[in-house]
Amino acid sequence: MNDAVERYADGLAEGLAPELLEPEAVSRKAIFREQIAEDWDQLNEQERELVSQADRALLEMAEEVAGFWREDMISDIREREKIPESHWWWWLDRIADGDYPQEHLPETA
């Protein structure tokens, strides 16, 4: 299994694990999800389904996670790395606030 998929899905695939609700813990998932996006064409169907499950959990918990995005200064990383809006996993704070473009959300949302 792809290492980034395992690291991303750990604590997310079955719903958001309580231990992820710590500074830097859940926000680290954006880094793993970015790696997955880069390798998406190389993932098998099982890996893609696992990512979709984790995506759904992360989106469902956007309000709970948004505070960590703010605390961990994800916006600084977005600006520095020029993260596009289409990479929704970097924008959970805006998703929670309701001002994120719906067209960029995955079909699983």
MMTF fields as JSON, N, C-alpha, C and O atoms, coordinates in Angstrom:
{
  "mmtfVersion": "1.0.0",
  "mmtfProducer": "UNKNOWN",
  "numBonds": 435,
  "numAtoms": 436,
  "numGroups": 109,
  "numChains": 1,
  "numModels": 1,
  "chainsPerModel": [1],
  "groupsPerChain": [109],
  "chainIdList": ["A"],
  "bondAtomList": [4, 2, 8, 6, 12, 10, 16, 14, 20, 18, 24, 22, 28, 26, 32, 30, 36, 34, 40, 38, 44, 42, 48, 46, 52, 50, 56, 54, 60, 58, 64, 62, 68, 66, 72, 70, 76, 74, 80, 78, 84, 82, 88, 86, 92, 90, 96, 94, 100, 98, 104, 102, 108, 106, 112, 110, 116, 114, 120, 118, 124, 122, 128, 126, 132, 130, 136, 134, 140, 138, 144, 142, 148, 146, 152, 150, 156, 154, 160, 158, 164, 162, 168, 166, 172, 170, 176, 174, 180, 178, 184, 182, 188, 186, 192, 190, 196, 194, 200, 198, 204, 202, 208, 206, 212, 210, 216, 214, 220, 218, 224, 222, 228, 226, 232, 230, 236, 234, 240, 238, 244, 242, 248, 246, 252, 250, 256, 254, 260, 258, 264, 262, 268, 266, 272, 270, 276, 274, 280, 278, 284, 282, 288, 286, 292, 290, 296, 294, 300, 298, 304, 302, 308, 306, 312, 310, 316, 314, 320, 318, 324, 322, 328, 326, 332, 330, 336, 334, 340, 338, 344, 342, 348, 346, 352, 350, 356, 354, 360, 358, 364, 362, 368, 366, 372, 370, 376, 374, 380, 378, 384, 382, 388, 386, 392, 390, 396, 394, 400, 398, 404, 402, 408, 406, 412, 410, 416, 414, 420, 418, 424, 422, 428, 426, 432, 430],
  "bondOrderList": [1, 1, 1, 1, 1, 1, 1, 1, 1, 1, 1, 1, 1, 1, 1, 1, 1, 1, 1, 1, 1, 1, 1, 1, 1, 1, 1, 1, 1, 1, 1, 1, 1, 1, 1, 1, 1, 1, 1, 1, 1, 1, 1, 1, 1, 1, 1, 1, 1, 1, 1, 1, 1, 1, 1, 1, 1, 1, 1, 1, 1, 1, 1, 1, 1, 1, 1, 1, 1, 1, 1, 1, 1, 1, 1, 1, 1, 1, 1, 1, 1, 1, 1, 1, 1, 1, 1, 1, 1, 1, 1, 1, 1, 1, 1, 1, 1, 1, 1, 1, 1, 1, 1, 1, 1, 1, 1, 1],
  "groupList": [{"groupName": "MET", "atomNameList": ["N", "CA", "C", "O"], "elementList": ["N", "C", "C", "O"], "formalChargeList": [0, 0, 0, 0], "bondAtomList": [1, 0, 2, 1, 3, 2], "bondOrderList": [1, 1, 2], "singleLetterCode": "M", "chemCompType": "L-PEPTIDE LINKING"}, {"groupName": "ASN", "atomNameList": ["N", "CA", "C", "O"], "elementList": ["N", "C", "C", "O"], "formalChargeList": [0, 0, 0, 0], "bondAtomList": [1, 0, 2, 1, 3, 2], "bondOrderList": [1, 1, 2], "singleLetterCode": "N", "chemCompType": "L-PEPTIDE LINKING"}, {"groupName": "ASP", "atomNameList": ["N", "CA", "C", "O"], "elementList": ["N", "C", "C", "O"], "formalChargeList": [0, 0, 0, 0], "bondAtomList": [1, 0, 2, 1, 3, 2], "bondOrderList": [1, 1, 2], "singleLetterCode": "D", "chemCompType": "L-PEPTIDE LINKING"}, {"groupName": "ALA", "atomNameList": ["N", "CA", "C", "O"], "elementList": ["N", "C", "C", "O"], "formalChargeList": [0, 0, 0, 0], "bondAtomList": [1, 0, 2, 1, 3, 2], "bondOrderList": [1, 1, 2], "singleLetterCode": "A", "chemCompType": "L-PEPTIDE LINKING"}, {"groupName": "VAL", "atomNameList": ["N", "CA", "C", "O"], "elementList": ["N", "C", "C", "O"], "formalChargeList": [0, 0, 0, 0], "bondAtomList": [1, 0, 2, 1, 3, 2], "bondOrderList": [1, 1, 2], "singleLetterCode": "V", "chemCompType": "L-PEPTIDE LINKING"}, {"groupName": "GLU", "atomNameList": ["N", "CA", "C", "O"], "elementList": ["N", "C", "C", "O"], "formalChargeList": [0, 0, 0, 0], "bondAtomList": [1, 0, 2, 1, 3, 2], "bondOrderList": [1, 1, 2], "singleLetterCode": "E", "chemCompType": "L-PEPTIDE LINKING"}, {"groupName": "ARG", "atomNameList": ["N", "CA", "C", "O"], "elementList": ["N", "C", "C", "O"], "formalChargeList": [0, 0, 0, 0], "bondAtomList": [1, 0, 2, 1, 3, 2], "bondOrderList": [1, 1, 2], "singleLetterCode": "R", "chemCompType": "L-PEPTIDE LINKING"}, {"groupName": "TYR", "atomNameList": ["N", "CA", "C", "O"], "elementList": ["N", "C", "C", "O"], "formalChargeList": [0, 0, 0, 0], "bondAtomList": [1, 0, 2, 1, 3, 2], "bondOrderList": [1, 1, 2], "singleLetterCode": "Y", "chemCompType": "L-PEPTIDE LINKING"}, {"groupName": "GLY", "atomNameList": ["N", "CA", "C", "O"], "elementList": ["N", "C", "C", "O"], "formalChargeList": [0, 0, 0, 0], "bondAtomList": [1, 0, 2, 1, 3, 2], "bondOrderList": [1, 1, 2], "singleLetterCode": "G", "chemCompType": "PEPTIDE LINKING"}, {"groupName": "LEU", "atomNameList": ["N", "CA", "C", "O"], "elementList": ["N", "C", "C", "O"], "formalChargeList": [0, 0, 0, 0], "bondAtomList": [1, 0, 2, 1, 3, 2], "bondOrderList": [1, 1, 2], "singleLetterCode": "L", "chemCompType": "L-PEPTIDE LINKING"}, {"groupName": "PRO", "atomNameList": ["N", "CA", "C", "O"], "elementList": ["N", "C", "C", "O"], "formalChargeList": [0, 0, 0, 0], "bondAtomList": [1, 0, 2, 1, 3, 2], "bondOrderList": [1, 1, 2], "singleLetterCode": "P", "chemCompType": "L-PEPTIDE LINKING"}, {"groupName": "SER", "atomNameList": ["N", "CA", "C", "O"], "elementList": ["N", "C", "C", "O"], "formalChargeList": [0, 0, 0, 0], "bondAtomList": [1, 0, 2, 1, 3, 2], "bondOrderList": [1, 1, 2], "singleLetterCode": "S", "chemCompType": "L-PEPTIDE LINKING"}, {"groupName": "LYS", "atomNameList": ["N", "CA", "C", "O"], "elementList": ["N", "C", "C", "O"], "formalChargeList": [0, 0, 0, 0], "bondAtomList": [1, 0, 2, 1, 3, 2], "bondOrderList": [1, 1, 2], "singleLetterCode": "K", "chemCompType": "L-PEPTIDE LINKING"}, {"groupName": "ILE", "atomNameList": ["N", "CA", "C", "O"], "elementList": ["N", "C", "C", "O"], "formalChargeList": [0, 0, 0, 0], "bondAtomList": [1, 0, 2, 1, 3, 2], "bondOrderList": [1, 1, 2], "singleLetterCode": "I", "chemCompType": "L-PEPTIDE LINKING"}, {"groupName": "PHE", "atomNameList": ["N", "CA", "C", "O"], "elementList": ["N", "C", "C", "O"], "formalChargeList": [0, 0, 0, 0], "bondAtomList": [1, 0, 2, 1, 3, 2], "bondOrderList": [1, 1, 2], "singleLetterCode": "F", "chemCompType": "L-PEPTIDE LINKING"}, {"groupName": "GLN", "atomNameList": ["N", "CA", "C", "O"], "elementList": ["N", "C", "C", "O"], "formalChargeList": [0, 0, 0, 0], "bondAtomList": [1, 0, 2, 1, 3, 2], "bondOrderList": [1, 1, 2], "singleLetterCode": "Q", "chemCompType": "L-PEPTIDE LINKING"}, {"groupName": "TRP", "atomNameList": ["N", "CA", "C", "O"], "elementList": ["N", "C", "C", "O"], "formalChargeList": [0, 0, 0, 0], "bondAtomList": [1, 0, 2, 1, 3, 2], "bondOrderList": [1, 1, 2], "singleLetterCode": "W", "chemCompType": "L-PEPTIDE LINKING"}, {"groupName": "HIS", "atomNameList": ["N", "CA", "C", "O"], "elementList": ["N", "C", "C", "O"], "formalChargeList": [0, 0, 0, 0], "bondAtomList": [1, 0, 2, 1, 3, 2], "bondOrderList": [1, 1, 2], "singleLetterCode": "H", "chemCompType": "L-PEPTIDE LINKING"}, {"groupName": "THR", "atomNameList": ["N", "CA", "C", "O"], "elementList": ["N", "C", "C", "O"], "formalChargeList": [0, 0, 0, 0], "bondAtomList": [1, 0, 2, 1, 3, 2], "bondOrderList": [1, 1, 2], "singleLetterCode": "T", "chemCompType": "L-PEPTIDE LINKING"}],
  "groupTypeList": [0, 1, 2, 3, 4, 5, 6, 7, 3, 2, 8, 9, 3, 5, 8, 9, 3, 10, 5, 9, 9, 5, 10, 5, 3, 4, 11, 6, 12, 3, 13, 14, 6, 5, 15, 13, 3, 5, 2, 16, 2, 15, 9, 1, 5, 15, 5, 6, 5, 9, 4, 11, 15, 3, 2, 6, 3, 9, 9, 5, 0, 3, 5, 5, 4, 3, 8, 14, 16, 6, 5, 2, 0, 13, 11, 2, 13, 6, 5, 6, 5, 12, 13, 10, 5, 11, 17, 16, 16, 16, 16, 9, 2, 6, 13, 3, 2, 8, 2, 7, 10, 15, 5, 17, 9, 10, 5, 18, 3],
  "groupIdList": [1, 2, 3, 4, 5, 6, 7, 8, 9, 10, 11, 12, 13, 14, 15, 16, 17, 18, 19, 20, 21, 22, 23, 24, 25, 26, 27, 28, 29, 30, 31, 32, 33, 34, 35, 36, 37, 38, 39, 40, 41, 42, 43, 44, 45, 46, 47, 48, 49, 50, 51, 52, 53, 54, 55, 56, 57, 58, 59, 60, 61, 62, 63, 64, 65, 66, 67, 68, 69, 70, 71, 72, 73, 74, 75, 76, 77, 78, 79, 80, 81, 82, 83, 84, 85, 86, 87, 88, 89, 90, 91, 92, 93, 94, 95, 96, 97, 98, 99, 100, 101, 102, 103, 104, 105, 106, 107, 108, 109],
  "secStructList": [7, 7, 2, 2, 2, 2, 2, 2, 2, 6, 6, 6, 6, 6, 1, 7, 7, 4, 4, 4, 7, 1, 6, 6, 6, 6, 6, 2, 2, 2, 2, 2, 2, 2, 2, 2, 2, 2, 2, 4, 4, 4, 7, 7, 2, 2, 2, 2, 2, 2, 2, 2, 2, 2, 2, 2, 2, 2, 2, 2, 6, 2, 2, 2, 2, 2, 2, 2, 2, 2, 2, 6, 6, 2, 2, 2, 2, 2, 2, 2, 2, 6, 7, 7, 6, 6, 7, 4, 4, 4, 7, 2, 2, 2, 2, 2, 2, 6, 7, 1, 7, 4, 4, 4, 1, 7, 6, 6, 7],
  "xCoordList": [0.84, 0.0, 0.887, 1.94, 0.445, 1.138, 1.286, 0.316, 2.503, 2.8, 1.967, 1.454, 1.83, 1.054, -0.414, -1.068, -0.938, -2.327, -2.499, -3.451, -1.587, -1.665, -1.602, -2.381, -0.684, -0.52, -1.705, -2.093, -2.282, -3.448, -4.675, -5.397, -4.903, -6.101, -6.057, -7.106, -4.861, -4.744, -5.422, -5.016, -6.45, -7.189, -8.297, -9.007, -8.459, -9.513, -10.49, -11.687, -10.009, -10.837, -12.081, -13.114, -11.987, -13.135, -13.822, -14.596, -13.558, -14.039, -12.863, -11.849, -12.988, -11.882, -11.578, -12.421, -10.363, -9.926, -9.655, -9.077, -10.067, -9.87, -8.419, -8.166, -7.473, -6.063, -5.566, -4.499, -6.339, -5.952, -6.329, -5.838, -7.187, -7.612, -6.612, -6.928, -5.418, -4.292, -3.575, -3.585, -2.948, -2.182, -1.185, -0.48, -1.142, -0.256, -0.6, -0.123, -1.399, -1.713, -2.61, -2.244, -3.78, -4.703, -4.243, -4.476, -3.605, -3.174, -2.079, -1.896, -1.362, -0.357, -0.995, -0.338, -2.272, -2.978, -2.984, -3.002, -2.969, -2.949, -1.686, -1.722, -0.581, 0.686, 0.595, 1.003, 0.059, -0.099, -1.077, -0.87, -2.156, -3.158, -2.562, -2.926, -1.667, -0.988, -0.142, -0.137, 0.565, 1.371, 0.482, 0.844, -0.671, -1.618, -2.091, -2.177, -2.395, -2.849, -1.791, -2.115, -0.54, 0.555, 0.677, 1.081, 0.328, 0.479, -0.848, -0.9, -1.917, -3.264, -3.351, -3.969, -2.757, -2.851, -2.172, -2.426, -1.321, -0.609, -1.294, -0.846, -2.358, -3.06, -3.979, -4.553, -4.104, -5.05, -6.439, -6.603, -7.426, -8.813, -9.016, -9.767, -8.371, -8.479, -7.92, -8.515, -6.788, -6.182, -7.071, -7.238, -7.629, -8.514, -9.754, -10.201, -10.313, -11.486, -11.129, -11.908, -9.969, -9.529, -9.355, -9.733, -8.781, -8.619, -9.994, -10.194, -10.923, -12.275, -12.942, -13.6, -12.784, -13.34, -12.721, -13.424, -11.41, -10.714, -11.123, -11.299, -11.274, -11.734, -13.094, -13.305, -14.014, -15.356, -15.278, -15.945, -14.463, -14.333, -13.77, -14.252, -12.758, -12.149, -13.136, -13.214, -13.884, -14.878, -16.015, -16.492, -16.442, -17.519, -17.106, -17.951, -15.825, -15.317, -14.662, -13.888, -14.963, -14.307, -14.427, -13.464, -15.582, -15.747, -14.832, -14.236, -14.722, -13.846, -12.377, -11.569, -12.042, -10.649, -10.2, -9.014, -11.128, -10.79, -9.941, -9.027, -10.222, -9.442, -7.979, -7.101, -7.715, -6.331, -5.647, -4.45, -6.42, -5.854, -5.407, -4.348, -6.213, -5.868, -4.695, -3.759, -4.741, -3.691, -2.347, -1.302, -2.379, -1.144, -0.664, 0.281, -1.312, -0.923, -0.852, 0.074, -1.84, -1.927, -1.996, -1.494, -2.611, -2.701, -1.312, -1.106, -0.366, 1.011, 1.619, 2.303, 1.368, 1.872, 1.2, 1.862, -0.125, -0.84, -0.248, -0.04, 0.02, 0.565, 1.988, 2.315, 2.809, 4.215, 4.349, 5.158, 3.546, 3.629, 2.716, 2.709, 1.948, 1.0, 0.047, -0.116, -0.568, -1.504, -2.764, -3.387, -3.147, -4.36, -5.623, -5.633, -6.675, -7.949, -8.502, -9.261, -8.139, -8.659, -8.166, -8.723, -7.156, -6.657, -7.372, -6.796, -8.631, -9.557, -9.019, -9.374, -8.169, -7.668, -6.825, -6.577, -6.39, -5.661, -6.592, -6.14, -7.869, -8.795, -9.943, -11.028, -9.749, -10.832, -11.376, -12.55, -10.552, -11.044, -12.089, -13.12, -11.829, -12.803, -14.015, -15.13, -13.801, -14.934, -15.851, -17.069, -15.273, -16.061, -16.783, -17.904, -16.147, -16.748, -17.817, -18.553, -17.897, -18.907, -18.552, -19.421, -17.283, -16.916, -15.904, -15.087, -15.975, -15.102, -15.914, -17.064, -15.334, -16.066, -16.466, -15.606, -17.746, -18.279, -17.746, -17.642, -17.412, -16.937, -15.595, -15.206, -14.892, -13.592, -13.697, -12.714, -14.882, -15.048, -15.143, -15.645, -14.669, -14.74, -16.18, -17.046, -16.425, -17.772, -18.25, -19.453, -17.326, -17.69, -18.318, -18.884, -18.227, -18.741, -20.25, -20.851],
  "yCoordList": [-1.18, 0.0, 1.246, 1.282, 2.237, 3.52, 4.106, 4.174, 4.528, 5.036, 6.273, 6.391, 7.187, 8.403, 8.063, 8.702, 7.067, 6.645, 6.104, 6.462, 5.248, 4.691, 5.784, 5.778, 6.71, 7.78, 8.732, 9.231, 8.987, 9.859, 9.175, 9.784, 7.929, 7.217, 6.837, 6.664, 6.704, 6.327, 7.377, 8.538, 6.947, 7.871, 8.627, 9.413, 8.4, 9.081, 8.109, 8.39, 6.99, 6.107, 5.607, 5.363, 5.458, 5.01, 6.176, 5.965, 7.382, 8.578, 9.206, 8.547, 10.444, 11.187, 10.648, 10.694, 10.138, 9.604, 10.757, 11.769, 10.614, 11.693, 12.146, 13.324, 11.239, 11.616, 12.568, 13.168, 12.7, 13.645, 15.081, 16.021, 15.251, 16.6, 17.224, 17.568, 17.352, 17.961, 18.875, 18.604, 19.958, 20.811, 19.991, 19.133, 20.262, 19.667, 18.235, 17.761, 17.524, 16.136, 16.038, 15.399, 16.664, 16.556, 17.419, 17.054, 18.537, 19.387, 18.717, 19.049, 17.79, 17.032, 16.206, 15.853, 15.906, 15.114, 15.829, 15.169, 17.148, 17.897, 17.59, 17.526, 17.402, 17.086, 15.714, 15.542, 14.733, 13.392, 13.402, 12.714, 14.186, 14.237, 14.89, 14.53, 15.826, 16.453, 15.425, 15.399, 14.589, 13.529, 12.564, 12.107, 12.26, 11.37, 11.982, 11.289, 13.264, 13.938, 13.838, 13.641, 13.973, 13.884, 12.479, 12.325, 11.456, 10.058, 9.399, 8.182, 10.177, 9.621, 8.575, 7.529, 8.828, 7.902, 6.567, 5.589, 6.522, 5.285, 4.473, 3.372, 4.997, 4.284, 3.219, 3.387, 2.123, 1.091, 1.429, 2.385, 0.639, 0.918, 0.864, 1.672, -0.057, -0.169, 1.08, 1.595, 1.557, 2.762, 3.982, 4.818, 4.079, 5.211, 5.198, 6.253, 4.025, 3.928, 4.328, 5.009, 3.914, 4.28, 5.803, 6.405, 6.411, 7.867, 8.541, 9.533, 8.019, 8.595, 8.525, 9.48, 7.416, 7.287, 8.324, 8.98, 8.464, 9.437, 10.865, 11.71, 11.132, 12.452, 12.785, 13.885, 11.819, 12.05, 12.377, 13.296, 11.625, 11.868, 13.257, 13.966, 13.644, 14.955, 16.071, 17.058, 15.92, 16.93, 17.003, 18.089, 15.847, 15.83, 16.529, 17.061, 16.527, 17.12, 18.477, 18.948, 19.101, 20.365, 21.417, 22.133, 21.52, 22.535, 22.271, 23.197, 20.996, 20.643, 20.829, 21.181, 20.593, 20.644, 22.074, 22.388, 22.924, 24.284, 25.046, 25.773, 24.894, 25.586, 25.189, 26.016, 23.928, 23.464, 24.016, 24.306, 24.157, 24.762, 26.186, 26.628, 26.887, 28.267, 28.291, 29.072, 27.446, 27.405, 26.974, 27.496, 26.031, 25.522, 26.356, 25.981, 27.473, 28.434, 27.815, 28.076, 26.999, 26.393, 27.468, 27.27, 28.598, 29.677, 30.16, 30.527, 30.166, 30.547, 29.561, 29.957, 28.282, 27.247, 27.395, 27.313, 27.615, 27.787, 28.926, 28.807, 30.029, 31.199, 30.936, 31.209, 30.416, 30.171, 29.164, 29.35, 28.096, 27.031, 27.271, 26.494, 28.362, 28.702, 27.534, 27.104, 27.045, 25.92, 26.386, 27.364, 25.698, 26.115, 25.78, 24.838, 26.543, 26.288, 24.919, 24.351, 24.385, 23.073, 21.957, 20.859, 22.21, 21.221, 21.466, 22.015, 21.054, 21.366, 21.017, 21.679, 19.991, 19.529, 20.578, 20.451, 21.594, 22.699, 23.813, 24.772, 23.709, 24.819, 24.467, 25.033, 23.564, 23.147, 24.291, 24.279, 25.266, 26.426, 27.18, 27.585, 27.369, 28.063, 27.193, 27.699, 25.887, 24.97, 25.085, 25.187, 25.07, 25.192, 26.532, 26.61, 27.578, 28.917, 29.104, 30.09, 28.15, 28.218, 29.126, 29.452, 29.554, 30.448, 29.809, 30.499, 28.48, 27.756, 27.392, 26.97, 27.549, 27.229, 25.757, 24.877, 25.495, 24.131, 23.297, 22.075, 23.948, 23.188, 22.506, 21.614, 22.916, 22.303, 21.135, 20.434, 20.927, 19.832, 18.509, 18.464, 17.446, 16.134, 15.65, 16.12, 14.724, 14.167, 13.464, 13.304, 13.046, 12.342, 13.28, 12.824, 14.581, 15.56, 15.621, 16.383],
  "zCoordList": [0.0, 0.0, 0.0, 0.637, -0.71, -0.783, 0.625, 1.379, 0.97, 2.311, 2.644, 3.757, 1.699, 1.953, 2.193, 3.017, 1.486, 1.684, 3.1, 3.794, 3.522, 4.874, 5.933, 6.887, 5.767, 6.758, 6.769, 7.826, 5.601, 5.507, 6.121, 6.91, 5.762, 6.198, 7.674, 8.295, 8.244, 9.648, 10.532, 10.566, 11.237, 12.095, 11.392, 12.02, 10.08, 9.327, 8.665, 8.606, 8.174, 7.355, 8.091, 7.468, 9.39, 10.185, 10.882, 11.815, 10.451, 11.127, 11.851, 12.08, 12.202, 12.811, 14.206, 15.102, 14.371, 15.667, 16.63, 16.235, 17.888, 18.871, 19.019, 19.27, 18.867, 19.024, 17.933, 18.064, 16.865, 15.813, 16.16, 15.535, 17.14, 17.514, 18.475, 19.614, 17.978, 18.689, 17.702, 16.501, 18.182, 17.269, 16.45, 16.981, 15.193, 14.202, 13.826, 12.795, 14.605, 14.278, 13.054, 12.067, 13.105, 11.986, 10.811, 9.659, 11.074, 9.96, 9.133, 7.962, 9.724, 8.977, 7.862, 6.883, 8.023, 7.011, 5.655, 4.616, 5.648, 4.383, 3.589, 2.361, 4.282, 3.609, 2.953, 1.805, 3.686, 3.116, 1.961, 0.962, 2.091, 1.014, -0.232, -1.352, -0.052, -1.181, -1.932, -3.162, -1.195, -1.812, -2.584, -3.668, -2.028, -2.701, -4.009, -5.023, -3.997, -5.225, -6.312, -7.483, -5.931, -6.903, -7.497, -8.65, -6.713, -7.134, -7.496, -7.673, -7.609, -7.765, -8.88, -8.682, -10.03, -11.161, -10.895, -11.598, -9.894, -9.574, -8.473, -8.15, -7.904, -6.837, -7.416, -8.492, -6.682, -7.111, -6.566, -5.808, -6.959, -6.581, -5.064, -4.518, -4.391, -2.929, -2.249, -1.303, -2.728, -2.153, -2.394, -1.506, -3.576, -3.885, -3.003, -2.555, -2.749, -1.881, -0.455, 0.213, 0.01, 1.353, 1.469, 2.474, 0.434, 0.41, 0.415, 1.117, -0.349, -0.384, 0.984, 1.396, 1.69, 3.041, 3.973, 4.742, 3.898, 4.743, 4.368, 5.246, 3.071, 2.618, 3.231, 3.741, 3.171, 3.722, 5.212, 5.686, 5.944, 7.387, 7.654, 8.537, 6.896, 7.087, 6.773, 7.505, 5.694, 5.332, 6.35, 6.681, 6.839, 7.827, 9.118, 9.838, 9.405, 10.64, 10.398, 11.231, 9.277, 8.918, 10.016, 10.289, 10.642, 11.694, 12.884, 13.433, 13.284, 14.405, 14.065, 14.924, 12.816, 12.374, 12.058, 12.163, 11.68, 11.231, 12.239, 11.85, 13.497, 14.52, 14.5, 14.751, 14.202, 14.128, 12.879, 12.892, 11.798, 10.581, 10.898, 10.453, 11.657, 12.024, 13.001, 12.829, 14.017, 15.04, 14.462, 14.849, 13.544, 12.952, 11.774, 11.08, 11.556, 10.525, 9.128, 8.361, 8.823, 7.504, 6.424, 5.318, 6.737, 5.748, 5.336, 4.178, 6.259, 5.909, 4.925, 3.981, 5.147, 4.235, 2.879, 1.845, 2.878, 1.606, 0.806, -0.402, 1.48, 0.794, 0.301, -0.854, 1.171, 0.826, -0.324, -1.233, -0.269, -1.276, -2.481, -3.436, -2.417, -3.49, -3.78, -4.923, -2.716, -2.82, -3.543, -3.129, -4.616, -5.344, -4.557, -3.765, -4.775, -4.114, -4.447, -3.661, -5.587, -5.978, -5.051, -5.07, -4.261, -3.298, -1.976, -1.037, -1.916, -0.831, 0.554, 1.529, 0.665, 1.967, 2.686, 3.885, 1.985, 2.612, 3.067, 3.693, 2.77, 2.966, 3.908, 3.771, 4.847, 5.735, 6.581, 6.953, 6.884, 7.637, 6.825, 7.362, 5.544, 4.689, 4.4, 4.27, 4.3, 4.117, 5.329, 5.181, 6.522, 7.76, 7.833, 8.337, 7.333, 7.36, 6.282, 6.295, 5.35, 4.295, 3.143, 2.335, 3.037, 1.931, 0.975, 0.366, 0.854, -0.065, -1.305, -1.182, -2.506, -3.744, -3.804, -3.782, -3.876, -3.892, -5.057, -4.949, -6.159, -7.326, -7.08, -7.833, -6.041, -5.745, -4.76, -4.52, -4.194, -3.254, -4.001, -5.124, -3.392, -4.077, -4.16, -3.422, -5.049, -5.231, -3.973, -3.77, -3.135, -1.904, -0.887, 0.106, -1.118, -0.131, -0.159, 0.598]
}
